Amino acid sequence: MRAVGQTMAQDLDKLRARLEGLKELAQHAAPKDRARLYRTIYLNAVAIETLAYARQATQRGMQRWIAAEVEEALLRMQEEAVLAELLAANEETGLLEELYLKDIDTSK
């Protein structure tokens, strides 16, 4: 996932550099054309920054989702380990059967 993020960042950096190059070229245009070119370059720069922000937000969301999945899996493993310990202890002591029988006796 990091390699993809780096590639996207590099792509955005290339686009930013190209816009800078276009700004330099626009300086040599006629005044009326220069204003249009600057406006177009500005709008493209805004679009690039919006895209960069959206990509970062998406990446953060994916990282949070992965962290939540890992945390859920760890909790499940812990619960299974506790249950396995209880079942093993029950094999030795029969405590759960005694508790079950006491529960049946008190429910009458």
Secondary structure as UniProt FT lines:
FT   HELIX           2..26
FT   TURN            27..28
FT   HELIX           31..93
FT   HELIX           95..106
//
